[in-house]
Amino acid sequence: MLSITNIGLVQNELAIVWSDGGESYIPIERLRRACPCASCQGEPDATGRVVRPKVTYTSQSFFLRSYEPIGGYALLVRFEDGHATGIYPFNYLRELSERPSLEEQ
């Protein structure tokens, strides 16, 4: 099972060293825009249709306040704008680090 052996903030990126020796560098803006919580990604209504809310970002949205491990499978990330409901599974964090940047798409 994938786990984090070291984590820290390097400039504007979350730097992670994984238990398999791999390293990930995730820009904080990407981390915030890809937040997996229902407030950001939406949730199914009574008919099963996913309702996606309009997310508004502020100048503080792309600054990290803190992070903490959740149960050995995920990371809870808190941002300076007060957003703190995103629980990022380790596999999702790894996937985020491997996605091309918006400029490369």
HELIX and SHEET records of a PDB file:
HELIX    1   1 ILE A   28  ARG A   33  1                                   6    
HELIX    2   2 ALA A   38  GLN A   41  1                                   4    
HELIX    3   3 PHE A   90  GLU A   98  1                                   9    
HELIX    4   4 LEU A  102  GLU A  104  5                                   3    
SHEET    1   A 3 ILE A   4  VAL A  10  0                                        
SHEET    2   A 3 GLU A  13  TRP A  18 -1                                        
SHEET    3   A 3 GLU A  23  PRO A  27 -1                                        
SHEET    1   B 2 GLU A  43  PRO A  44  0                                        
SHEET    2   B 2 VAL A  50  VAL A  51 -1                                        
SHEET    1   C 3 LEU A  64  ILE A  70  0                                        
SHEET    2   C 3 ALA A  74  PHE A  79 -1                                        
SHEET    3   C 3 GLY A  86  PRO A  89 -1                                        
END                                                                             
